[in-house]
Amino acid sequence: MKRLHEAFQLVKSNLSQAREQQKTQYDKRVKEQKFNVGDKVLLDMRTPLTGISKKLIPGFIGPFRILKVNNNSTVEIQQDVGKQTQLVHVNRIKPLFE
């Protein structure tokens, strides 16, 4: 039982060390973007539509306008006035430069 407990402690410490290493690698390449209400953005289309080849699907759709910016890295976007709003994570949008 003592050896089993020591093995669990070793696994726990190795997992926390690996988690920290992965976080530092992620933080090196992530670009945090700030979005404001009224900005125009494009939405990433990752999910393929049924019946259409993945090669023919556009990478981004839009433009969308940001209606609300939340504290938890999500924004509320709307394509046209009067259409339904969508709540998306900031990783799925990119700014539109006209």
Secondary structure as a PSIPRED ss2 file (coil, helix, strand):
# PSIPRED VFORMAT (PSIPRED V4.0)

   1 M C   1.000  0.000  0.000
   2 K H   0.000  1.000  0.000
   3 R H   0.000  1.000  0.000
   4 L H   0.000  1.000  0.000
   5 H H   0.000  1.000  0.000
   6 E H   0.000  1.000  0.000
   7 A H   0.000  1.000  0.000
   8 F H   0.000  1.000  0.000
   9 Q H   0.000  1.000  0.000
  10 L H   0.000  1.000  0.000
  11 V H   0.000  1.000  0.000
  12 K H   0.000  1.000  0.000
  13 S H   0.000  1.000  0.000
  14 N H   0.000  1.000  0.000
  15 L H   0.000  1.000  0.000
  16 S H   0.000  1.000  0.000
  17 Q H   0.000  1.000  0.000
  18 A H   0.000  1.000  0.000
  19 R H   0.000  1.000  0.000
  20 E H   0.000  1.000  0.000
  21 Q H   0.000  1.000  0.000
  22 Q H   0.000  1.000  0.000
  23 K H   0.000  1.000  0.000
  24 T H   0.000  1.000  0.000
  25 Q H   0.000  1.000  0.000
  26 Y H   0.000  1.000  0.000
  27 D H   0.000  1.000  0.000
  28 K H   0.000  1.000  0.000
  29 R H   0.000  1.000  0.000
  30 V C   1.000  0.000  0.000
  31 K C   1.000  0.000  0.000
  32 E C   1.000  0.000  0.000
  33 Q C   1.000  0.000  0.000
  34 K C   1.000  0.000  0.000
  35 F C   1.000  0.000  0.000
  36 N C   1.000  0.000  0.000
  37 V C   1.000  0.000  0.000
  38 G C   1.000  0.000  0.000
  39 D C   1.000  0.000  0.000
  40 K E   0.000  0.000  1.000
  41 V E   0.000  0.000  1.000
  42 L E   0.000  0.000  1.000
  43 L E   0.000  0.000  1.000
  44 D E   0.000  0.000  1.000
  45 M C   1.000  0.000  0.000
  46 R C   1.000  0.000  0.000
  47 T C   1.000  0.000  0.000
  48 P C   1.000  0.000  0.000
  49 L C   1.000  0.000  0.000
  50 T C   1.000  0.000  0.000
  51 G C   1.000  0.000  0.000
  52 I C   1.000  0.000  0.000
  53 S C   1.000  0.000  0.000
  54 K H   0.000  1.000  0.000
  55 K H   0.000  1.000  0.000
  56 L H   0.000  1.000  0.000
  57 I C   1.000  0.000  0.000
  58 P C   1.000  0.000  0.000
  59 G C   1.000  0.000  0.000
  60 F E   0.000  0.000  1.000
  61 I E   0.000  0.000  1.000
  62 G E   0.000  0.000  1.000
  63 P E   0.000  0.000  1.000
  64 F E   0.000  0.000  1.000
  65 R E   0.000  0.000  1.000
  66 I E   0.000  0.000  1.000
  67 L E   0.000  0.000  1.000
  68 K E   0.000  0.000  1.000
  69 V E   0.000  0.000  1.000
  70 N C   1.000  0.000  0.000
  71 N C   1.000  0.000  0.000
  72 N C   1.000  0.000  0.000
  73 S C   1.000  0.000  0.000
  74 T E   0.000  0.000  1.000
  75 V E   0.000  0.000  1.000
  76 E E   0.000  0.000  1.000
  77 I E   0.000  0.000  1.000
  78 Q E   0.000  0.000  1.000
  79 Q C   1.000  0.000  0.000
  80 D C   1.000  0.000  0.000
  81 V C   1.000  0.000  0.000
  82 G C   1.000  0.000  0.000
  83 K C   1.000  0.000  0.000
  84 Q C   1.000  0.000  0.000
  85 T E   0.000  0.000  1.000
  86 Q E   0.000  0.000  1.000
  87 L E   0.000  0.000  1.000
  88 V E   0.000  0.000  1.000
  89 H E   0.000  0.000  1.000
  90 V H   0.000  1.000  0.000
  91 N H   0.000  1.000  0.000
  92 R H   0.000  1.000  0.000
  93 I E   0.000  0.000  1.000
  94 K E   0.000  0.000  1.000
  95 P E   0.000  0.000  1.000
  96 L C   1.000  0.000  0.000
  97 F C   1.000  0.000  0.000
  98 E C   1.000  0.000  0.000
